[in-house]
Amino acid sequence: MPIYEYKCLSCEKHLEVVQKFSDAPLTTCPECGGELKKLISNTSFILKGSGWYITDYPSPERKKAMEAERKASEQGSKKEEKKTETTKT
């Protein structure tokens, strides 16, 4: 069950309540009877880095496109290496 955060607008008490999705949101503070405001909190995990379907398990078309892009970048770097500047003295 998710944990919901509330803040009382009267006494400014911060509450964390475990509730079902189907439960109605709380409206009154258990301490002073004031109005509660439901807060939006940060997630407890961060998704970053590799490990996503698109990067780890691409479709056959995507694999071909990625391979073609890799080859094109390799050919571009080889052409740059072959270019040399000569000067006459």
PyMOL Python script that loads the backbone (N, CA, C, O; Angstrom):
from pymol import cmd

cmd.read_pdbstr("""\
ATOM      1  N   MET A   1       0.848  -1.186   0.000  1.00  0.00           N
ATOM      2  CA  MET A   1       0.000   0.000   0.000  1.00  0.00           C
ATOM      3  C   MET A   1       0.891   1.246   0.000  1.00  0.00           C
ATOM      4  O   MET A   1       1.942   1.262   0.641  1.00  0.00           O
ATOM      5  N   PRO A   2       0.474   2.268  -0.708  1.00  0.00           N
ATOM      6  CA  PRO A   2       1.292   3.484  -0.778  1.00  0.00           C
ATOM      7  C   PRO A   2       1.217   4.313   0.501  1.00  0.00           C
ATOM      8  O   PRO A   2       0.271   4.218   1.283  1.00  0.00           O
ATOM      9  N   ILE A   3       2.244   5.121   0.678  1.00  0.00           N
ATOM     10  CA  ILE A   3       2.299   6.053   1.804  1.00  0.00           C
ATOM     11  C   ILE A   3       1.971   7.440   1.262  1.00  0.00           C
ATOM     12  O   ILE A   3       2.608   7.908   0.318  1.00  0.00           O
ATOM     13  N   TYR A   4       0.985   8.092   1.856  1.00  0.00           N
ATOM     14  CA  TYR A   4       0.594   9.437   1.456  1.00  0.00           C
ATOM     15  C   TYR A   4       1.038  10.419   2.525  1.00  0.00           C
ATOM     16  O   TYR A   4       1.015  10.114   3.718  1.00  0.00           O
ATOM     17  N   GLU A   5       1.442  11.599   2.082  1.00  0.00           N
ATOM     18  CA  GLU A   5       1.882  12.636   3.004  1.00  0.00           C
ATOM     19  C   GLU A   5       0.840  13.742   3.050  1.00  0.00           C
ATOM     20  O   GLU A   5       0.275  14.130   2.027  1.00  0.00           O
ATOM     21  N   TYR A   6       0.598  14.240   4.257  1.00  0.00           N
ATOM     22  CA  TYR A   6      -0.340  15.341   4.466  1.00  0.00           C
ATOM     23  C   TYR A   6       0.321  16.385   5.351  1.00  0.00           C
ATOM     24  O   TYR A   6       1.216  16.078   6.139  1.00  0.00           O
ATOM     25  N   LYS A   7      -0.133  17.620   5.208  1.00  0.00           N
ATOM     26  CA  LYS A   7       0.335  18.695   6.073  1.00  0.00           C
ATOM     27  C   LYS A   7      -0.887  19.459   6.559  1.00  0.00           C
ATOM     28  O   LYS A   7      -1.772  19.800   5.774  1.00  0.00           O
ATOM     29  N   CYS A   8      -0.927  19.724   7.853  1.00  0.00           N
ATOM     30  CA  CYS A   8      -2.034  20.486   8.431  1.00  0.00           C
ATOM     31  C   CYS A   8      -1.818  21.970   8.144  1.00  0.00           C
ATOM     32  O   CYS A   8      -0.726  22.495   8.362  1.00  0.00           O
ATOM     33  N   LEU A   9      -2.842  22.634   7.665  1.00  0.00           N
ATOM     34  CA  LEU A   9      -2.745  24.059   7.366  1.00  0.00           C
ATOM     35  C   LEU A   9      -2.823  24.917   8.627  1.00  0.00           C
ATOM     36  O   LEU A   9      -2.441  26.087   8.602  1.00  0.00           O
ATOM     37  N   SER A  10      -3.316  24.346   9.732  1.00  0.00           N
ATOM     38  CA  SER A  10      -3.413  25.095  10.989  1.00  0.00           C
ATOM     39  C   SER A  10      -2.155  24.950  11.849  1.00  0.00           C
ATOM     40  O   SER A  10      -1.491  25.942  12.153  1.00  0.00           O
ATOM     41  N   CYS A  11      -1.833  23.735  12.232  1.00  0.00           N
ATOM     42  CA  CYS A  11      -0.692  23.515  13.141  1.00  0.00           C
ATOM     43  C   CYS A  11       0.587  23.134  12.406  1.00  0.00           C
ATOM     44  O   CYS A  11       1.632  22.984  13.039  1.00  0.00           O
ATOM     45  N   GLU A  12       0.533  22.974  11.084  1.00  0.00           N
ATOM     46  CA  GLU A  12       1.665  22.644  10.225  1.00  0.00           C
ATOM     47  C   GLU A  12       2.315  21.302  10.550  1.00  0.00           C
ATOM     48  O   GLU A  12       3.485  21.085  10.237  1.00  0.00           O
ATOM     49  N   LYS A  13       1.557  20.400  11.179  1.00  0.00           N
ATOM     50  CA  LYS A  13       2.059  19.053  11.469  1.00  0.00           C
ATOM     51  C   LYS A  13       2.140  18.266  10.160  1.00  0.00           C
ATOM     52  O   LYS A  13       1.267  18.384   9.301  1.00  0.00           O
ATOM     53  N   HIS A  14       3.179  17.473  10.021  1.00  0.00           N
ATOM     54  CA  HIS A  14       3.405  16.652   8.840  1.00  0.00           C
ATOM     55  C   HIS A  14       3.022  15.213   9.174  1.00  0.00           C
ATOM     56  O   HIS A  14       3.495  14.661  10.167  1.00  0.00           O
ATOM     57  N   LEU A  15       2.165  14.598   8.347  1.00  0.00           N
ATOM     58  CA  LEU A  15       1.711  13.226   8.580  1.00  0.00           C
ATOM     59  C   LEU A  15       2.087  12.335   7.407  1.00  0.00           C
ATOM     60  O   LEU A  15       2.060  12.770   6.256  1.00  0.00           O
ATOM     61  N   GLU A  16       2.434  11.102   7.697  1.00  0.00           N
ATOM     62  CA  GLU A  16       2.611  10.071   6.674  1.00  0.00           C
ATOM     63  C   GLU A  16       1.631   8.964   7.009  1.00  0.00           C
ATOM     64  O   GLU A  16       1.664   8.404   8.105  1.00  0.00           O
ATOM     65  N   VAL A  17       0.750   8.646   6.054  1.00  0.00           N
ATOM     66  CA  VAL A  17      -0.320   7.688   6.304  1.00  0.00           C
ATOM     67  C   VAL A  17      -0.297   6.606   5.236  1.00  0.00           C
ATOM     68  O   VAL A  17      -0.222   6.904   4.044  1.00  0.00           O
ATOM     69  N   VAL A  18      -0.361   5.345   5.665  1.00  0.00           N
ATOM     70  CA  VAL A  18      -0.458   4.222   4.735  1.00  0.00           C
ATOM     71  C   VAL A  18      -1.935   4.024   4.416  1.00  0.00           C
ATOM     72  O   VAL A  18      -2.741   3.745   5.303  1.00  0.00           O
ATOM     73  N   GLN A  19      -2.282   4.173   3.132  1.00  0.00           N
ATOM     74  CA  GLN A  19      -3.677   4.061   2.717  1.00  0.00           C
ATOM     75  C   GLN A  19      -3.780   3.226   1.450  1.00  0.00           C
ATOM     76  O   GLN A  19      -2.836   3.142   0.664  1.00  0.00           O
ATOM     77  N   LYS A  20      -4.939   2.614   1.268  1.00  0.00           N
ATOM     78  CA  LYS A  20      -5.228   1.921   0.018  1.00  0.00           C
ATOM     79  C   LYS A  20      -5.536   2.967  -1.042  1.00  0.00           C
ATOM     80  O   LYS A  20      -5.867   4.109  -0.724  1.00  0.00           O
ATOM     81  N   PHE A  21      -5.424   2.565  -2.307  1.00  0.00           N
ATOM     82  CA  PHE A  21      -5.792   3.468  -3.390  1.00  0.00           C
ATOM     83  C   PHE A  21      -7.269   3.841  -3.304  1.00  0.00           C
ATOM     84  O   PHE A  21      -7.662   4.954  -3.655  1.00  0.00           O
ATOM     85  N   SER A  22      -8.070   2.909  -2.839  1.00  0.00           N
ATOM     86  CA  SER A  22      -9.517   3.133  -2.785  1.00  0.00           C
ATOM     87  C   SER A  22      -9.955   3.969  -1.574  1.00  0.00           C
ATOM     88  O   SER A  22     -11.099   4.421  -1.527  1.00  0.00           O
ATOM     89  N   ASP A  23      -9.062   4.182  -0.593  1.00  0.00           N
ATOM     90  CA  ASP A  23      -9.418   4.991   0.581  1.00  0.00           C
ATOM     91  C   ASP A  23      -9.564   6.463   0.201  1.00  0.00           C
ATOM     92  O   ASP A  23      -8.837   6.985  -0.644  1.00  0.00           O
ATOM     93  N   ALA A  24     -10.526   7.110   0.853  1.00  0.00           N
ATOM     94  CA  ALA A  24     -10.719   8.552   0.643  1.00  0.00           C
ATOM     95  C   ALA A  24      -9.573   9.318   1.301  1.00  0.00           C
ATOM     96  O   ALA A  24      -9.086   8.907   2.355  1.00  0.00           O
ATOM     97  N   PRO A  25      -9.135  10.426   0.697  1.00  0.00           N
ATOM     98  CA  PRO A  25      -8.059  11.208   1.321  1.00  0.00           C
ATOM     99  C   PRO A  25      -8.506  11.801   2.656  1.00  0.00           C
ATOM    100  O   PRO A  25      -9.681  12.108   2.857  1.00  0.00           O
ATOM    101  N   LEU A  26      -7.538  11.955   3.561  1.00  0.00           N
ATOM    102  CA  LEU A  26      -7.846  12.558   4.862  1.00  0.00           C
ATOM    103  C   LEU A  26      -8.117  14.047   4.674  1.00  0.00           C
ATOM    104  O   LEU A  26      -7.527  14.691   3.807  1.00  0.00           O
ATOM    105  N   THR A  27      -9.023  14.590   5.502  1.00  0.00           N
ATOM    106  CA  THR A  27      -9.372  16.007   5.378  1.00  0.00           C
ATOM    107  C   THR A  27      -9.161  16.789   6.665  1.00  0.00           C
ATOM    108  O   THR A  27      -9.013  18.011   6.625  1.00  0.00           O
ATOM    109  N   THR A  28      -9.144  16.096   7.823  1.00  0.00           N
ATOM    110  CA  THR A  28      -8.972  16.812   9.094  1.00  0.00           C
ATOM    111  C   THR A  28      -7.768  16.280   9.857  1.00  0.00           C
ATOM    112  O   THR A  28      -7.495  15.079   9.857  1.00  0.00           O
ATOM    113  N   CYS A  29      -7.059  17.187  10.502  1.00  0.00           N
ATOM    114  CA  CYS A  29      -5.873  16.862  11.279  1.00  0.00           C
ATOM    115  C   CYS A  29      -6.272  16.122  12.553  1.00  0.00           C
ATOM    116  O   CYS A  29      -7.178  16.562  13.261  1.00  0.00           O
ATOM    117  N   PRO A  30      -5.604  14.994  12.858  1.00  0.00           N
ATOM    118  CA  PRO A  30      -5.927  14.270  14.090  1.00  0.00           C
ATOM    119  C   PRO A  30      -5.485  15.011  15.350  1.00  0.00           C
ATOM    120  O   PRO A  30      -5.994  14.727  16.434  1.00  0.00           O
ATOM    121  N   GLU A  31      -4.545  15.956  15.232  1.00  0.00           N
ATOM    122  CA  GLU A  31      -4.036  16.699  16.385  1.00  0.00           C
ATOM    123  C   GLU A  31      -4.919  17.882  16.753  1.00  0.00           C
ATOM    124  O   GLU A  31      -5.334  18.019  17.904  1.00  0.00           O
ATOM    125  N   CYS A  32      -5.210  18.748  15.763  1.00  0.00           N
ATOM    126  CA  CYS A  32      -5.924  19.983  16.074  1.00  0.00           C
ATOM    127  C   CYS A  32      -7.283  20.102  15.380  1.00  0.00           C
ATOM    128  O   CYS A  32      -8.043  21.025  15.674  1.00  0.00           O
ATOM    129  N   GLY A  33      -7.598  19.188  14.468  1.00  0.00           N
ATOM    130  CA  GLY A  33      -8.873  19.257  13.761  1.00  0.00           C
ATOM    131  C   GLY A  33      -8.853  20.209  12.573  1.00  0.00           C
ATOM    132  O   GLY A  33      -9.893  20.448  11.958  1.00  0.00           O
ATOM    133  N   GLY A  34      -7.682  20.758  12.239  1.00  0.00           N
ATOM    134  CA  GLY A  34      -7.561  21.679  11.112  1.00  0.00           C
ATOM    135  C   GLY A  34      -7.622  20.947   9.770  1.00  0.00           C
ATOM    136  O   GLY A  34      -7.687  19.719   9.713  1.00  0.00           O
ATOM    137  N   GLU A  35      -7.600  21.726   8.711  1.00  0.00           N
ATOM    138  CA  GLU A  35      -7.691  21.175   7.364  1.00  0.00           C
ATOM    139  C   GLU A  35      -6.340  20.601   6.928  1.00  0.00           C
ATOM    140  O   GLU A  35      -5.298  21.223   7.139  1.00  0.00           O
ATOM    141  N   LEU A  36      -6.365  19.404   6.315  1.00  0.00           N
ATOM    142  CA  LEU A  36      -5.157  18.765   5.808  1.00  0.00           C
ATOM    143  C   LEU A  36      -5.029  18.995   4.314  1.00  0.00           C
ATOM    144  O   LEU A  36      -6.017  19.016   3.579  1.00  0.00           O
ATOM    145  N   LYS A  37      -3.788  19.166   3.885  1.00  0.00           N
ATOM    146  CA  LYS A  37      -3.488  19.296   2.469  1.00  0.00           C
ATOM    147  C   LYS A  37      -2.625  18.098   2.085  1.00  0.00           C
ATOM    148  O   LYS A  37      -1.627  17.814   2.747  1.00  0.00           O
ATOM    149  N   LYS A  38      -3.010  17.389   1.009  1.00  0.00           N
ATOM    150  CA  LYS A  38      -2.246  16.242   0.540  1.00  0.00           C
ATOM    151  C   LYS A  38      -1.012  16.748  -0.214  1.00  0.00           C
ATOM    152  O   LYS A  38      -1.123  17.615  -1.081  1.00  0.00           O
ATOM    153  N   LEU A  39       0.161  16.206   0.119  1.00  0.00           N
ATOM    154  CA  LEU A  39       1.415  16.641  -0.485  1.00  0.00           C
ATOM    155  C   LEU A  39       1.845  15.691  -1.590  1.00  0.00           C
ATOM    156  O   LEU A  39       1.479  14.516  -1.596  1.00  0.00           O
ATOM    157  N   ILE A  40       2.619  16.211  -2.513  1.00  0.00           N
ATOM    158  CA  ILE A  40       3.233  15.395  -3.551  1.00  0.00           C
ATOM    159  C   ILE A  40       4.680  15.204  -3.140  1.00  0.00           C
ATOM    160  O   ILE A  40       5.413  16.175  -2.953  1.00  0.00           O
ATOM    161  N   SER A  41       5.090  13.956  -2.999  1.00  0.00           N
ATOM    162  CA  SER A  41       6.444  13.686  -2.524  1.00  0.00           C
ATOM    163  C   SER A  41       7.304  13.098  -3.630  1.00  0.00           C
ATOM    164  O   SER A  41       6.794  12.641  -4.653  1.00  0.00           O
ATOM    165  N   ASN A  42       8.612  13.114  -3.413  1.00  0.00           N
ATOM    166  CA  ASN A  42       9.565  12.527  -4.355  1.00  0.00           C
ATOM    167  C   ASN A  42       9.467  11.011  -4.307  1.00  0.00           C
ATOM    168  O   ASN A  42       9.061  10.430  -3.300  1.00  0.00           O
ATOM    169  N   THR A  43       9.844  10.388  -5.404  1.00  0.00           N
ATOM    170  CA  THR A  43       9.868   8.934  -5.429  1.00  0.00           C
ATOM    171  C   THR A  43      11.054   8.431  -4.625  1.00  0.00           C
ATOM    172  O   THR A  43      12.001   9.173  -4.362  1.00  0.00           O
ATOM    173  N   SER A  44      10.996   7.177  -4.242  1.00  0.00           N
ATOM    174  CA  SER A  44      12.076   6.609  -3.445  1.00  0.00           C
ATOM    175  C   SER A  44      13.154   5.957  -4.299  1.00  0.00           C
ATOM    176  O   SER A  44      14.109   5.397  -3.760  1.00  0.00           O
ATOM    177  N   PHE A  45      13.021   6.019  -5.623  1.00  0.00           N
ATOM    178  CA  PHE A  45      14.037   5.451  -6.506  1.00  0.00           C
ATOM    179  C   PHE A  45      14.188   6.309  -7.743  1.00  0.00           C
ATOM    180  O   PHE A  45      13.291   7.069  -8.109  1.00  0.00           O
ATOM    181  N   ILE A  46      15.345   6.174  -8.384  1.00  0.00           N
ATOM    182  CA  ILE A  46      15.648   6.958  -9.579  1.00  0.00           C
ATOM    183  C   ILE A  46      16.003   5.981 -10.697  1.00  0.00           C
ATOM    184  O   ILE A  46      16.813   5.075 -10.505  1.00  0.00           O
ATOM    185  N   LEU A  47      15.398   6.170 -11.851  1.00  0.00           N
ATOM    186  CA  LEU A  47      15.684   5.330 -13.007  1.00  0.00           C
ATOM    187  C   LEU A  47      16.654   6.072 -13.917  1.00  0.00           C
ATOM    188  O   LEU A  47      16.298   7.088 -14.513  1.00  0.00           O
ATOM    189  N   LYS A  48      17.884   5.562 -14.026  1.00  0.00           N
ATOM    190  CA  LYS A  48      18.855   6.178 -14.923  1.00  0.00           C
ATOM    191  C   LYS A  48      19.887   5.141 -15.314  1.00  0.00           C
ATOM    192  O   LYS A  48      19.994   4.088 -14.686  1.00  0.00           O
ATOM    193  N   GLY A  49      20.635   5.440 -16.341  1.00  0.00           N
ATOM    194  CA  GLY A  49      21.660   4.522 -16.804  1.00  0.00           C
ATOM    195  C   GLY A  49      21.117   3.511 -17.786  1.00  0.00           C
ATOM    196  O   GLY A  49      19.995   3.644 -18.273  1.00  0.00           O
ATOM    197  N   SER A  50      21.917   2.499 -18.077  1.00  0.00           N
ATOM    198  CA  SER A  50      21.473   1.477 -19.022  1.00  0.00           C
ATOM    199  C   SER A  50      20.525   0.519 -18.302  1.00  0.00           C
ATOM    200  O   SER A  50      20.314   0.612 -17.093  1.00  0.00           O
ATOM    201  N   GLY A  51      19.969  -0.392 -19.075  1.00  0.00           N
ATOM    202  CA  GLY A  51      19.043  -1.340 -18.481  1.00  0.00           C
ATOM    203  C   GLY A  51      17.638  -1.159 -18.989  1.00  0.00           C
ATOM    204  O   GLY A  51      16.711  -1.824 -18.525  1.00  0.00           O
ATOM    205  N   TRP A  52      17.473  -0.266 -19.937  1.00  0.00           N
ATOM    206  CA  TRP A  52      16.146  -0.041 -20.500  1.00  0.00           C
ATOM    207  C   TRP A  52      15.952  -0.922 -21.716  1.00  0.00           C
ATOM    208  O   TRP A  52      16.920  -1.269 -22.393  1.00  0.00           O
ATOM    209  N   TYR A  53      14.752  -1.274 -21.991  1.00  0.00           N
ATOM    210  CA  TYR A  53      14.417  -2.133 -23.115  1.00  0.00           C
ATOM    211  C   TYR A  53      14.962  -1.584 -24.422  1.00  0.00           C
ATOM    212  O   TYR A  53      15.523  -2.331 -25.223  1.00  0.00           O
ATOM    213  N   ILE A  54      14.803  -0.290 -24.643  1.00  0.00           N
ATOM    214  CA  ILE A  54      15.195   0.320 -25.922  1.00  0.00           C
ATOM    215  C   ILE A  54      16.697   0.209 -26.160  1.00  0.00           C
ATOM    216  O   ILE A  54      17.126   0.106 -27.309  1.00  0.00           O
ATOM    217  N   THR A  55      17.501   0.229 -25.104  1.00  0.00           N
ATOM    218  CA  THR A  55      18.948   0.156 -25.287  1.00  0.00           C
ATOM    219  C   THR A  55      19.478  -1.267 -25.192  1.00  0.00           C
ATOM    220  O   THR A  55      20.487  -1.588 -25.821  1.00  0.00           O
ATOM    221  N   ASP A  56      18.830  -2.113 -24.430  1.00  0.00           N
ATOM    222  CA  ASP A  56      19.337  -3.462 -24.218  1.00  0.00           C
ATOM    223  C   ASP A  56      18.706  -4.508 -25.130  1.00  0.00           C
ATOM    224  O   ASP A  56      19.354  -5.502 -25.454  1.00  0.00           O
ATOM    225  N   TYR A  57      17.479  -4.312 -25.544  1.00  0.00           N
ATOM    226  CA  TYR A  57      16.783  -5.292 -26.365  1.00  0.00           C
ATOM    227  C   TYR A  57      16.106  -4.613 -27.555  1.00  0.00           C
ATOM    228  O   TYR A  57      14.879  -4.625 -27.648  1.00  0.00           O
ATOM    229  N   PRO A  58      16.877  -4.026 -28.459  1.00  0.00           N
ATOM    230  CA  PRO A  58      16.269  -3.316 -29.580  1.00  0.00           C
ATOM    231  C   PRO A  58      15.662  -4.280 -30.600  1.00  0.00           C
ATOM    232  O   PRO A  58      16.048  -5.447 -30.676  1.00  0.00           O
ATOM    233  N   SER A  59      14.723  -3.780 -31.369  1.00  0.00           N
ATOM    234  CA  SER A  59      14.107  -4.559 -32.437  1.00  0.00           C
ATOM    235  C   SER A  59      15.136  -4.797 -33.535  1.00  0.00           C
ATOM    236  O   SER A  59      16.160  -4.115 -33.570  1.00  0.00           O
ATOM    237  N   PRO A  60      14.889  -5.747 -34.429  1.00  0.00           N
ATOM    238  CA  PRO A  60      15.837  -6.000 -35.523  1.00  0.00           C
ATOM    239  C   PRO A  60      16.095  -4.751 -36.373  1.00  0.00           C
ATOM    240  O   PRO A  60      17.227  -4.522 -36.802  1.00  0.00           O
ATOM    241  N   GLU A  61      15.062  -3.944 -36.620  1.00  0.00           N
ATOM    242  CA  GLU A  61      15.241  -2.717 -37.404  1.00  0.00           C
ATOM    243  C   GLU A  61      16.141  -1.735 -36.674  1.00  0.00           C
ATOM    244  O   GLU A  61      16.994  -1.089 -37.282  1.00  0.00           O
ATOM    245  N   ARG A  62      15.948  -1.630 -35.385  1.00  0.00           N
ATOM    246  CA  ARG A  62      16.770  -0.709 -34.587  1.00  0.00           C
ATOM    247  C   ARG A  62      18.215  -1.193 -34.541  1.00  0.00           C
ATOM    248  O   ARG A  62      19.146  -0.389 -34.597  1.00  0.00           O
ATOM    249  N   LYS A  63      18.401  -2.511 -34.438  1.00  0.00           N
ATOM    250  CA  LYS A  63      19.771  -3.059 -34.444  1.00  0.00           C
ATOM    251  C   LYS A  63      20.484  -2.690 -35.742  1.00  0.00           C
ATOM    252  O   LYS A  63      21.645  -2.282 -35.724  1.00  0.00           O
ATOM    253  N   LYS A  64      19.775  -2.836 -36.882  1.00  0.00           N
ATOM    254  CA  LYS A  64      20.367  -2.497 -38.179  1.00  0.00           C
ATOM    255  C   LYS A  64      20.725  -1.014 -38.235  1.00  0.00           C
ATOM    256  O   LYS A  64      21.798  -0.650 -38.716  1.00  0.00           O
ATOM    257  N   ALA A  65      19.838  -0.167 -37.749  1.00  0.00           N
ATOM    258  CA  ALA A  65      20.086   1.273 -37.767  1.00  0.00           C
ATOM    259  C   ALA A  65      21.271   1.632 -36.873  1.00  0.00           C
ATOM    260  O   ALA A  65      22.097   2.468 -37.238  1.00  0.00           O
ATOM    261  N   MET A  66      21.353   1.003 -35.710  1.00  0.00           N
ATOM    262  CA  MET A  66      22.466   1.275 -34.794  1.00  0.00           C
ATOM    263  C   MET A  66      23.788   0.808 -35.407  1.00  0.00           C
ATOM    264  O   MET A  66      24.804   1.488 -35.266  1.00  0.00           O
ATOM    265  N   GLU A  67      23.787  -0.348 -36.087  1.00  0.00           N
ATOM    266  CA  GLU A  67      24.992  -0.858 -36.724  1.00  0.00           C
ATOM    267  C   GLU A  67      25.423   0.062 -37.865  1.00  0.00           C
ATOM    268  O   GLU A  67      26.611   0.348 -38.013  1.00  0.00           O
ATOM    269  N   ALA A  68      24.464   0.528 -38.675  1.00  0.00           N
ATOM    270  CA  ALA A  68      24.780   1.438 -39.772  1.00  0.00           C
ATOM    271  C   ALA A  68      25.347   2.748 -39.243  1.00  0.00           C
ATOM    272  O   ALA A  68      26.284   3.299 -39.821  1.00  0.00           O
ATOM    273  N   GLU A  69      24.786   3.247 -38.149  1.00  0.00           N
ATOM    274  CA  GLU A  69      25.283   4.492 -37.545  1.00  0.00           C
ATOM    275  C   GLU A  69      26.700   4.305 -37.025  1.00  0.00           C
ATOM    276  O   GLU A  69      27.541   5.189 -37.182  1.00  0.00           O
ATOM    277  N   ARG A  70      26.969   3.164 -36.410  1.00  0.00           N
ATOM    278  CA  ARG A  70      28.310   2.876 -35.889  1.00  0.00           C
ATOM    279  C   ARG A  70      29.321   2.809 -37.026  1.00  0.00           C
ATOM    280  O   ARG A  70      30.414   3.367 -36.922  1.00  0.00           O
ATOM    281  N   LYS A  71      28.959   2.122 -38.120  1.00  0.00           N
ATOM    282  CA  LYS A  71      29.866   2.013 -39.265  1.00  0.00           C
ATOM    283  C   LYS A  71      30.132   3.374 -39.897  1.00  0.00           C
ATOM    284  O   LYS A  71      31.263   3.675 -40.277  1.00  0.00           O
ATOM    285  N   ALA A  72      29.097   4.193 -40.009  1.00  0.00           N
ATOM    286  CA  ALA A  72      29.261   5.526 -40.593  1.00  0.00           C
ATOM    287  C   ALA A  72      30.202   6.378 -39.744  1.00  0.00           C
ATOM    288  O   ALA A  72      31.030   7.112 -40.282  1.00  0.00           O
ATOM    289  N   SER A  73      30.079   6.286 -38.437  1.00  0.00           N
ATOM    290  CA  SER A  73      30.957   7.085 -37.577  1.00  0.00           C
ATOM    291  C   SER A  73      32.393   6.577 -37.643  1.00  0.00           C
ATOM    292  O   SER A  73      33.330   7.370 -37.563  1.00  0.00           O
ATOM    293  N   GLU A  74      32.580   5.253 -37.788  1.00  0.00           N
ATOM    294  CA  GLU A  74      33.929   4.699 -37.922  1.00  0.00           C
ATOM    295  C   GLU A  74      34.569   5.140 -39.232  1.00  0.00           C
ATOM    296  O   GLU A  74      35.749   5.489 -39.257  1.00  0.00           O
ATOM    297  N   GLN A  75      33.797   5.128 -40.327  1.00  0.00           N
ATOM    298  CA  GLN A  75      34.321   5.546 -41.624  1.00  0.00           C
ATOM    299  C   GLN A  75      34.679   7.032 -41.605  1.00  0.00           C
ATOM    300  O   GLN A  75      35.681   7.441 -42.190  1.00  0.00           O
ATOM    301  N   GLY A  76      33.855   7.835 -40.931  1.00  0.00           N
ATOM    302  CA  GLY A  76      34.142   9.261 -40.816  1.00  0.00           C
ATOM    303  C   GLY A  76      35.429   9.519 -40.075  1.00  0.00           C
ATOM    304  O   GLY A  76      36.185  10.418 -40.445  1.00  0.00           O
ATOM    305  N   SER A  77      35.696   8.751 -39.033  1.00  0.00           N
ATOM    306  CA  SER A  77      36.934   8.948 -38.269  1.00  0.00           C
ATOM    307  C   SER A  77      38.144   8.466 -39.061  1.00  0.00           C
ATOM    308  O   SER A  77      39.226   9.035 -38.917  1.00  0.00           O
ATOM    309  N   LYS A  78      37.993   7.418 -39.906  1.00  0.00           N
ATOM    310  CA  LYS A  78      39.105   6.935 -40.729  1.00  0.00           C
ATOM    311  C   LYS A  78      39.455   7.964 -41.796  1.00  0.00           C
ATOM    312  O   LYS A  78      40.632   8.162 -42.099  1.00  0.00           O
ATOM    313  N   LYS A  79      38.446   8.625 -42.374  1.00  0.00           N
ATOM    314  CA  LYS A  79      38.702   9.644 -43.390  1.00  0.00           C
ATOM    315  C   LYS A  79      39.469  10.812 -42.784  1.00  0.00           C
ATOM    316  O   LYS A  79      40.359  11.371 -43.426  1.00  0.00           O
ATOM    317  N   GLU A  80      39.133  11.179 -41.562  1.00  0.00           N
ATOM    318  CA  GLU A  80      39.824  12.287 -40.899  1.00  0.00           C
ATOM    319  C   GLU A  80      41.283  11.937 -40.641  1.00  0.00           C
ATOM    320  O   GLU A  80      42.155  12.802 -40.720  1.00  0.00           O
ATOM    321  N   GLU A  81      41.553  10.657 -40.331  1.00  0.00           N
ATOM    322  CA  GLU A  81      42.917  10.228 -40.074  1.00  0.00           C
ATOM    323  C   GLU A  81      43.758  10.282 -41.347  1.00  0.00           C
ATOM    324  O   GLU A  81      44.948  10.592 -41.278  1.00  0.00           O
ATOM    325  N   LYS A  82      43.163   9.984 -42.517  1.00  0.00           N
ATOM    326  CA  LYS A  82      43.899   9.951 -43.772  1.00  0.00           C
ATOM    327  C   LYS A  82      44.261  11.347 -44.253  1.00  0.00           C
ATOM    328  O   LYS A  82      45.246  11.507 -44.975  1.00  0.00           O
ATOM    329  N   LYS A  83      43.505  12.344 -43.881  1.00  0.00           N
ATOM    330  CA  LYS A  83      43.769  13.701 -44.310  1.00  0.00           C
ATOM    331  C   LYS A  83      45.034  14.209 -43.612  1.00  0.00           C
ATOM    332  O   LYS A  83      45.116  14.231 -42.384  1.00  0.00           O
ATOM    333  N   THR A  84      45.996  14.607 -44.406  1.00  0.00           N
ATOM    334  CA  THR A  84      47.205  15.215 -43.841  1.00  0.00           C
ATOM    335  C   THR A  84      47.485  16.482 -44.593  1.00  0.00           C
ATOM    336  O   THR A  84      47.192  16.601 -45.782  1.00  0.00           O
ATOM    337  N   GLU A  85      48.039  17.399 -43.908  1.00  0.00           N
ATOM    338  CA  GLU A  85      48.317  18.697 -44.516  1.00  0.00           C
ATOM    339  C   GLU A  85      49.776  18.719 -44.946  1.00  0.00           C
ATOM    340  O   GLU A  85      50.675  18.438 -44.154  1.00  0.00           O
ATOM    341  N   THR A  86      49.995  19.054 -46.205  1.00  0.00           N
ATOM    342  CA  THR A  86      51.369  19.181 -46.688  1.00  0.00           C
ATOM    343  C   THR A  86      51.609  20.601 -47.133  1.00  0.00           C
ATOM    344  O   THR A  86      50.714  21.261 -47.661  1.00  0.00           O
ATOM    345  N   THR A  87      52.786  21.050 -46.923  1.00  0.00           N
ATOM    346  CA  THR A  87      53.156  22.410 -47.331  1.00  0.00           C
ATOM    347  C   THR A  87      54.438  22.359 -48.141  1.00  0.00           C
ATOM    348  O   THR A  87      55.309  21.534 -47.863  1.00  0.00           O
ATOM    349  N   LYS A  88      54.570  23.218 -49.129  1.00  0.00           N
ATOM    350  CA  LYS A  88      55.778  23.293 -49.942  1.00  0.00           C
ATOM    351  C   LYS A  88      56.697  24.328 -49.313  1.00  0.00           C
ATOM    352  O   LYS A  88      56.256  25.379 -48.848  1.00  0.00           O
ATOM    353  N   THR A  89      57.945  24.012 -49.311  1.00  0.00           N
ATOM    354  CA  THR A  89      58.938  24.949 -48.812  1.00  0.00           C
ATOM    355  C   THR A  89      59.900  25.385 -49.850  1.00  0.00           C
ATOM    356  O   THR A  89      60.797  26.179 -49.566  1.00  0.00           O
TER     357      THR A  89
END
""", "prot")
cmd.dss("prot")
cmd.show_as("cartoon", "prot")
cmd.util.cbc("prot")
cmd.orient("prot")
